[in-house]
Amino acid sequence: MVKKGIERLYLGLILLFLYAPIITLMVFSFNDSKSRAKWGGFTLKWYQSMFNDPVIMKSLYYTLAIALLSAIIATAIGTAAAIGIQTMRRRTKETIMNVTYLPVLNADIVTGIAFMLFFIGLGLKLGFNTMLIAHITFNIPFVILSVLPKLKAMDKFTYEAALDLGATSMMAVRKVILPEIAPNIITGFLLAFTLSLDDFVISYFTSGNGVSNLSITIYTMTRRGIKPEINAISTILFMAILILLLVITQRREKTEIKEKY
């Protein structure tokens, strides 16, 4: 009993240390006073002010547009890549998987600088297109890693059985393989959307004049001083990402239960 009590206390302290600043930020997003030293009463005016700010709304548009487009394209490419990787020989598959893990393990600042130099070297103007390409690229490995476990769990003769029954290669993939791995594809899409929504470092190095997502806008605003609108933006961004992560976790648990039974 004492051991369990200590473990729970330790876990509680860690969670408090991690989430106390976020909770404070969320509480002060409803503070009527601009001062962060006192509570001036409950208000929603900072949220109203935020939605009336053209800079913030423009950033929200770019954030959602890039997150949605990059997630869709990365999911399509990543799913096709996962199916291809699963059919490779063992040594080739291990090599490809090691290359796939590199963008996941690599530091964001290194990836961001590499993208920036690459785009400049190609003579591309930094802006919406370069940011979109960067987001697609760093999302693909996460989609692959989401889809591959389900492909490995599938009966390897399912595809061949479909061919024996008269299906073409594309028909077998569309009618047999894709429906089986659909839950993992959706999970990969949600994960890619969440990562794109939350990204700052890579976006910062690949964005251009007049194009910025919410993360860059918040960073720019904090350099001029903390405004109450920043608390409101950050609260909405945090809640959106939290909801998506909960959905992803729930879908993974359901998938694992189905695979088990």
LINGICOR-V270469 format. One record per residue. PHI is phi in whole degrees, 0 to 359 (999 if undefined). D_LAST is the distance of its C-alpha to the last C-alpha in whole Angstrom. Layout:
phi:d_last
PHI:D_LAST
PHI:D_LAST
//
This chain:
phi:d_last
999:34
295:37
297:34
295:32
296:34
294:36
297:32
292:32
296:35
297:35
295:32
297:34
294:37
296:35
297:33
296:37
296:38
284:36
254:36
301:40
298:41
292:39
297:39
299:43
300:43
294:41
296:44
285:47
289:46
253:47
277:50
290:53
267:55
287:55
287:55
267:52
264:55
216:55
264:53
256:55
111:53
280:50
204:50
245:48
293:51
289:49
290:46
296:49
297:51
296:48
288:47
267:51
273:51
296:52
294:51
294:47
294:46
295:47
295:45
297:42
299:43
296:42
299:39
291:37
297:39
292:38
297:35
290:33
296:35
295:34
293:30
296:30
293:32
296:30
294:27
296:29
293:30
296:27
294:25
298:27
295:28
297:24
297:24
294:27
297:26
296:23
271:26
283:28
290:29
302:28
294:31
296:32
298:28
297:29
295:32
297:31
293:28
297:31
293:33
294:30
289:30
303:34
297:34
288:31
274:33
291:36
294:38
300:39
293:42
293:43
297:41
297:43
295:46
298:45
299:44
299:47
295:49
295:47
294:48
296:52
298:52
278:51
80:54
275:51
280:52
293:50
177:48
300:45
295:44
292:44
295:42
297:40
299:40
297:39
293:36
299:35
296:35
280:34
274:31
304:30
302:28
291:26
292:25
301:24
291:22
278:20
273:19
303:19
305:16
291:14
296:17
293:16
282:13
288:14
294:15
293:19
267:20
298:19
297:22
296:24
297:23
296:24
294:27
295:28
273:27
106:30
281:29
281:31
301:29
294:29
293:28
296:25
294:24
288:25
267:23
244:20
289:19
300:20
299:18
291:15
261:16
305:18
301:16
287:17
295:20
296:21
298:20
297:22
297:25
296:25
294:25
297:28
297:30
295:29
297:31
292:34
297:34
266:35
291:37
236:40
299:42
295:41
298:42
298:45
276:46
249:45
272:47
235:50
298:53
84:52
235:48
205:46
268:43
297:42
299:42
292:45
297:47
298:46
299:47
296:50
293:51
292:50
290:53
264:56
118:55
286:52
253:52
301:50
299:49
296:47
299:45
294:44
299:43
297:41
296:39
296:38
296:37
298:35
294:33
297:32
293:30
299:29
297:27
297:26
294:25
295:23
296:21
299:20
298:19
296:17
294:16
296:14
296:12
296:11
296:10
296:9
294:6
298:5
292:6
287:4
253:0
//
